[in-house]
Amino acid sequence: MARIVDKKAKQKEILQAAMRVFARKGVANTKMIDVAREAGIGKGTIYEYFSSREQMLHMAFSYLLHRIKKLVVQRIDAAMDPREKIRTGVLAYLDVATMKIEDYADILMDFWAQSVRQRGSQSDFSIDLQHIYQDYRDLVVPALEEGIQQGLFRPMDPEKVASALIATCEGLLLQWLADRENFDLMAHGQAAVALFLEAFQIPANSQQNNRPTMPAESTQVDRLS
């Protein structure tokens, strides 16, 4: 009796193998045969799961982003205070790099560079960076809006502030990639998020005056008069 193969599970195994190859050889230098060997399957078999190298690259990148986003969202959702959501979200994004989830930082930057190089060429491989950055902003903007509504944050443009936070995170990642031994990524991340929070947080003694006021309930005397 033929063994039934879980195609989705096998495809995931192949993508994990692809990540290991990307980390060693880089995205541009990785061939289908390299991934097949890493996954312990034949070159012909890999085409049962991916129609082309470009499709495999797209799915590998999506798989990588999904893993990272899932971890970041879990940590943001666990925080109750808008300030803590911002702090947790930024540090979670940086933490996934130091945890070396499939050499996340290296591979992500490699994918990004490869996409930029291929833009405008005849290659079928490209990454929708605009959509990706919008997804990132969509994780940050709700916490900023919540902080404004609660009178904790100054009035601001949440989209622009979210973009600045994301740019700061990526800048820190680049510096860490260039000098991992001497650059403390998490310490710099904590300093950066503290600076951001200090910039748009309303002082505690002023927060009460900025909180939305609810109409006072009528007293029994008021209702009878």
N, C-alpha and C positions, 0 to 999 in steps of 0.2 A: 504493500500500500504506500502510495507516494506521501512524503512528509509535507504537511501543510505549512507554508511559510507565511508568517505575519508580515505583509509587505511594508506596512508603516513602521513596524519595529525594526525591520531590516534596513529600511531607508534611513532611519535615525542612526543606526550603527555605522552606516556608510558615511553619513555626515560627520559623525564624531571622528571617524578615521580621517576624513578630509581635513578636519581642524588640526589634527596632529601633523599632517603633511604640510599644511599651510604654515604652521609654526616653524617647521624645519626648512622648507624650501621657498616659502613666499607664495602668494596667490598667483602671480604672473607665471612662475616657473612650475606650477603644479599641473600635471597631466592626468587624464583619466586613469591611465595604467598605474600611476603612482598611488592613487586612492584605492584602486582595486586591490593592489598588492597589500596595502596597509590594512584593508578590510578583510583580507584573506579570501577574496573571490576572484574569478576570472575577469578579463577585460570585457568579454562579451556579456557577462552577467550584470555588470554595472549599468549597462544600457537598458536593462529590464526595469531599472528604477529611475534612471535619468535619461532623457532623450538626447541630451547634449552636455558638453562641458559647461556651457553658459547657464543651462538650467540648474545644474548642480551647484554652480557658484551662487546663483540667486537664492537657492534653497538653503545653502550653507550660511549665507549672510543673514537670511531671515531667521534661521534656527538660532544663530548666535544672538541676534537682537532680542528674540523672544525670551531666551534664557535670562538675559541681563534685565530686561524690562520686568519680567516676572519677579525677580529678586528685589528690584527697586520698589515696585508697587507694593509688595508685601510689607516692606519696612515703612513706607509712607502711610499705608492704611493702618498700621499698628500705632501710629502717633495720633494724638487727639488735638493738640494745640497747633494752630497754623505755623507758629514759629518753629515748633519741633518738626513739623512736616517738611519745612524748607531745609532745616539742618539735617534731618535724617535722609531726605532725598539726595542731597548733594553728597553726603558722606557715603551713602550706599552706592551711588554711581562710581565714586572713586574706589570704594572698597572692593568692588568686583574685579577691578584691575589687579589689586594687590593679592587677591585670592587666587589669581591665575586660573580662572575658569577657561580652560582651553586656550591659555595665553591670549585672553580676550583683547587686551590693549594693543598688542602687537598686530594681531590679525585684523582688528577693526581698522586700525590706521592703514594697514596694507590694503584692505578692501577700499577704503576711502581714496587712497592715492591711486589705486588702479582705476577706479571709476572716473576720477578727474582726468587721468591720462587718456582714457578711452573716449571721453566726451567729444562728440563731433566726428569720431572715426567710424569705420564700417563695422566695428565690433558689435556683437549682440549683447555684450555685457555692459551694463550700466546700473547705477544705483540711484534711486530717486531720493537724493539728499534733502530736497525741499520737504518731502513728506516725512522723512525721518526726523528732521529738526522740528517740524510741527508736532510730531508725536512727543518729542522731548518737552516742548513748551506746554503741551496739554497736560503733562504731569505736574508742572510747577504752577501754572496760572491759577488753578482752583484754590490752592493754598494761599496765594497772594490775595485773591479776591475775598477769601474768607477772612483773612487778617484785616483787610480794609473795612469790611462790613462789621467786624467786631470792634473796630476802633483801636486795633493794635498797630496797624501800619498806616503810614502817611498815604494820602492820595497819590496814585502813580499809574503808569501805563503797565499793567501786568505782563503783556506780551513782550514789551521792550526789556523789562527787568528780568523776565525769564530767559530771554536771549542772552543777556549779559551774564547771568548765572551759568548758563550752558557754555558760553565762550570761556569763562573763567575755568570751569572744570576741564575743558579740552586743553586749555593752555597749561594747566597743572599736569595733566597726563603727558603732554609732550615733553615737559621738563623732566618728569620722572623717567620717561623712556630714554631720555638722553643721559641721565645720570642716576641710575637706580640706587647705587651704593650710598650716595651722599644726599640725595633729595628725599626727604621724608614726606611722601605724598599725603598721608592722612593728617599730619601736623599742619602742613600748608593748607589743606582743605578746610580744617577746622578754623584756621586763622581767617581764611577768605570768607567763609560763611558767616563768621562772627562780625566781620567788617560790613558785609551786606546787611545783616540784620540790624546792626547799629545804625546804618544809614537810613533805612526806611521804617524803623520801629519808632513809635511814639513813646516818649518818656512815660514811665509808670504813673507819675503824678499828674499827667495830662490825659491819660487814657480814659478816666472816668467821664471827663467832659466830652470825649469824642465818641463814646459808646452810643449807639442808637437808643433813643428813649422810647419807651412804650407808654401809651396813654394810661393814666392812673385809673384804677377801677373806681366806680362810683361808690360812695359810702351809703349805708342804709338810710341816713338822714337825707342825702342828696336825692335818693330814689323816691323818698316819701314827699319831698318838698315840691 
